[in-house]
């Protein structure tokens, strides 16, 4: 198969790169390896939540924070991609979300501060409308609402933690539970089952009236697990809030992630409907390189190998999550150039003793040139027409600073621009 | 004056101590068990879970082999719910191994072990996982998997129903004496620091590898040699039956299919202290390589974690060390040996023979107390009934695995999807005062022992700490983090392949979606002491690395 530009990946970086190419009038093909972390743990776009790993004070202005980060760390992927790529990529994403029918809030100017499912304030930059009323920069009291028989969101846990770190006095954070019509607590149900049920108007109305009975005072806002509809989030959210009579916000919780499903299924569908060819569940596993250029890559699909010949390639693989990088016992190898990206004498070297500290393995990836080309040890590009975006770039770990989404946007945008010029 | 009095204090909450507690309670003797950590958190819960047919010992340690044969048959009657009757293969994979075969056959004969030689073709038909290197195969129907956690809990619950008491996280710091007679023990709660005195007529030291430290508090010597064993857990069973290498027992020569996983064992390294159990990469690598000689799929299976345990080998004064030492046990009558009345130690042995060990030491102490009732533990099932489903084998059926057509068995809610643990399986333990950490819940229910290593269920358990145990958010969150950290300690040693993906999902969920790292930083200075503080406390003989730090099964 021949293509103009091939984008390989299954995350936000791949989507932003593809959309950037499409908007520029190019003809990208998106090669999506399969289910990824987006379906498990995705909810918001975090650009920069904390300035470093030890900071407990959130970053208030992500754009200014990233500018400072770039000034302090000229090798950081944000510095390589550039602040302009973050700005342009963010604008592109916001417009795309609107075009695809989403209602999102936020800008690079300010982070929102939203309570998590354990009741910890967390800074995020772009969030769905359905999460925004939880913003802790506002003072209205919060009621967390859980559902009987649903253990994937525990309002009492969230309320107890949040009342200590944020509480605005007596009764400003509390927890309630209601039972759900038609749900038997002795039977298994998941967030997906709940999300489907919330698409039903009568179900919503009944749940709302049960909640109203539990909240007697005005001026509260209600935090619920993110199950308000599987596809039509914004309508369901606003009509439910009206029925409840209080502002309502969704809180992402245990997998599967309804917010991730909504977002990526719809963006994927939208990009396909607008004419981008997409190849599903086909991991790319080899590249043919000659004269300093990548000639083709090979996909594993349905028992055979499919070559893709493109003029340029964007590798927006999600480091190890989609299995793109192969971790042997000692060596981590990339699937395209068969480069040894890391070598460890013993497997424990890949990790910290604590799960809650930065993990060496999370920084494994391609070293890149200043144009985001994967490079060898001497800094020379492995192929002049290949560009890396997102988690597969070496040397950084977005977990501690809560910057995964912004890095995906900035590098996805920049890699797409470079691919067009290649 | 003691704070409470009882008949006998049992020190040690492993299989031996739990067996002693049950034995005492069935003879009508009041007893309190004290354990410095959780039940089954020392040697027992770190075993590979092989229910020994005796085949491993029948050449070098005939007495131990005979005990295994007899006790294995008793356990199949009384502890049915803790056993998977898998049967086992003894296989030779080299010429050197084959030289062992005649001695093995002779040993089995002497020990009375059922043993049938089958052709390699027949063996492979029954057990396709057997490797191409396999040359000779024996079928040993009485090998199996003995779940060490259920075994200990089964004994303890049986004793509790008869009035015995259990105090976990309670270490013995000294003894009360009246002349040469022990009259009580001084204890300290390792979490709250609370000190208590328990008056008693006798004390049984069932602390295994720690027995020397306890005896030292009375200035008597018990020489136990702590020998470390490292094990690797694979994410599925690999084989239907246990697989043993038919050779002189050595490193990495057992594969035990245990519930949803397989356990590869083990090594034998003498260590300076029972709580110093480092896991070396060479040991992990060796387990996998040796396991691969016996069964296909060992090297390609997903290794989920590694852990280390310690054998409590009793030093009879022989030159032999480690594996060469007898797996026999000894009852030490300190009245006779050291002139200290009311104190006995039970040392050596193994999980398979725990009941016999308990019987012997309880016989001695009961006799001294003038109790004539004989041991009854071999005749009464642990659950005191005989009509229950076999818990291990029928768990999926209880949970209700959905059928592709029809909904006669609806799937029940699950707290832990990996191990099929239901809310009603965990709920009672939140009411048990002996349960103080989420690791304790794990040991009692298997929650968090599957491939995700508590990434998902830890949140649900933390929620139950708030709703069922009325903990505050920070304490519950800390407990959730502690559970993830203790799991992580074992995961790190087998960190390749899809383990990296799993770790990224765990980090994505807890650190990104929940912001758990910041929650821990925020609460660091203000975390209150509750029932679920982080693991702490000096070990008996203290000052060295803590038991909780070493990776657990």
Interface residues (C-beta under 8 A of the other chain):
Chain A: X37 X40 X41 X42 X43 X46 X50 X54 X56 X116 X117 X118 X119 X120 X121 X122 X149 X151 X152 X154 X156 X157 X158 X159 X160 X161 X162 X163 X164 X165 X185 X186 X187 X188 X189 X252 X253 X254 X255 X257 X319 X320 X321 X322 X323 X325 X327 X328 X329 X345 X346 X347 X348 X350 X351 X353 X354 X355 X356 X359 X361 X362 X399 X400 X402 X404
Chain B: X281 X284 X285 X410 X411 X412 X413 X414 X415 X423 X456 X459 X460 X462 X463 X464 X466 X467 X472 X473 X474 X476 X477 X480 X481 X484 X485 X488 X489 X491 X492 X493 X494 X495 X496 X497 X498 X499 X500 X501 X503 X504 X505 X506 X507 X508 X509 X510 X511 X512 X513 X514 X515 X516 X517 X518 X519 X520 X521 X522 X523 X526
